[in-house]
Amino acid sequence: MDGANAADTDTADTDTDSDALGAPSVRAAVEALLLLADEPMSIMTLAEATRTPVEAVEATVRELSEEYA
C-alpha cells in the first residue's frame, strides 16, 4: 500500500471514531458528559460511555480539572 492510501485509511478511522463518540475528540466527549451530567460521573462510567481506556479518560479528566481550576 502506498503512503497516500495509508493516510486515507488513518483519516477514515479518525472520522469513524469521531462519529462513534458524537464529538470531535475524547476530550470534547468527556467535557460534554461532565457538563451535562446532573450528578458526578466516575472515571469508569466516562470510559464506558466514550469507549475509551480508563487511563486515557483519567488523564483527560486531570487536564480538564487543571483547566477549570
C-alpha positions as a LaTeX table, in Angstrom:
\begin{tabular}{lrrr}
\hline
Residue & $x$ (\AA) & $y$ (\AA) & $z$ (\AA) \\
\hline
Met1 & 0.00 & 0.00 & 0.00 \\
Asp2 & 1.39 & 3.45 & $-0.84$ \\
Gly3 & 1.61 & 6.41 & 1.54 \\
Ala4 & $-1.47$ & 8.16 & 0.15 \\
Asn5 & $-3.70$ & 5.16 & 0.82 \\
Ala6 & $-2.35$ & 4.79 & 4.35 \\
Ala7 & $-3.21$ & 8.44 & 5.06 \\
Asp8 & $-6.73$ & 7.93 & 3.70 \\
Thr9 & $-7.21$ & 4.94 & 5.99 \\
Asp10 & $-5.99$ & 6.89 & 9.02 \\
Thr11 & $-8.42$ & 9.73 & 8.25 \\
Ala12 & $-11.28$ & 7.29 & 7.80 \\
Asp13 & $-10.52$ & 5.69 & 11.18 \\
Thr14 & $-10.47$ & 9.10 & 12.86 \\
Asp15 & $-13.77$ & 10.07 & 11.24 \\
Thr16 & $-15.32$ & 6.80 & 12.40 \\
Asp17 & $-14.04$ & 7.33 & 15.96 \\
Ser18 & $-15.42$ & 10.87 & 15.96 \\
Asp19 & $-18.80$ & 9.67 & 14.72 \\
Ala20 & $-18.90$ & 6.93 & 17.36 \\
Leu21 & $-18.20$ & 9.47 & 20.11 \\
Gly22 & $-20.55$ & 12.09 & 18.80 \\
Ala23 & $-17.73$ & 14.57 & 19.45 \\
Pro24 & $-14.52$ & 15.57 & 17.68 \\
Ser25 & $-12.31$ & 14.07 & 20.42 \\
Val26 & $-12.36$ & 12.08 & 23.64 \\
Arg27 & $-11.60$ & 15.30 & 25.50 \\
Ala28 & $-14.65$ & 17.02 & 23.97 \\
Ala29 & $-16.85$ & 14.00 & 24.70 \\
Val30 & $-15.73$ & 13.76 & 28.34 \\
Glu31 & $-16.12$ & 17.51 & 28.84 \\
Ala32 & $-19.63$ & 17.45 & 27.37 \\
Leu33 & $-20.67$ & 14.49 & 29.51 \\
Leu34 & $-19.39$ & 16.18 & 32.67 \\
Leu35 & $-21.07$ & 19.49 & 31.87 \\
Leu36 & $-24.41$ & 17.88 & 31.08 \\
Ala37 & $-24.49$ & 15.38 & 33.94 \\
Asp38 & $-26.91$ & 16.03 & 36.81 \\
Glu39 & $-24.56$ & 14.28 & 39.24 \\
Pro40 & $-20.87$ & 13.34 & 39.36 \\
Met41 & $-19.71$ & 10.64 & 36.95 \\
Ser42 & $-16.99$ & 8.12 & 37.73 \\
Ile43 & $-13.95$ & 7.62 & 35.54 \\
Met44 & $-15.25$ & 4.12 & 34.78 \\
Thr45 & $-18.63$ & 5.48 & 33.64 \\
Leu46 & $-16.93$ & 8.06 & 31.42 \\
Ala47 & $-14.64$ & 5.39 & 29.97 \\
Glu48 & $-17.59$ & 3.13 & 29.17 \\
Ala49 & $-19.62$ & 5.99 & 27.68 \\
Thr50 & $-16.77$ & 7.06 & 25.41 \\
Arg51 & $-15.41$ & 3.53 & 24.79 \\
Thr52 & $-12.01$ & 4.80 & 25.84 \\
Pro53 & $-9.40$ & 3.17 & 28.10 \\
Val54 & $-9.72$ & 4.21 & 31.75 \\
Glu55 & $-6.15$ & 5.58 & 31.78 \\
Ala56 & $-6.88$ & 7.93 & 28.87 \\
Val57 & $-10.10$ & 9.17 & 30.47 \\
Glu58 & $-8.33$ & 9.71 & 33.79 \\
Ala59 & $-5.64$ & 11.80 & 32.08 \\
Thr60 & $-8.31$ & 13.78 & 30.24 \\
Val61 & $-10.22$ & 14.49 & 33.45 \\
Arg62 & $-6.99$ & 15.67 & 35.12 \\
Glu63 & $-6.31$ & 18.05 & 32.20 \\
Leu64 & $-9.86$ & 19.41 & 32.34 \\
Ser65 & $-9.62$ & 19.81 & 36.12 \\
Glu66 & $-6.46$ & 21.88 & 35.76 \\
Glu67 & $-8.04$ & 23.98 & 33.03 \\
Tyr68 & $-11.19$ & 24.69 & 35.04 \\
Ala69 & $-9.34$ & 25.31 & 38.34 \\
\hline
\end{tabular}
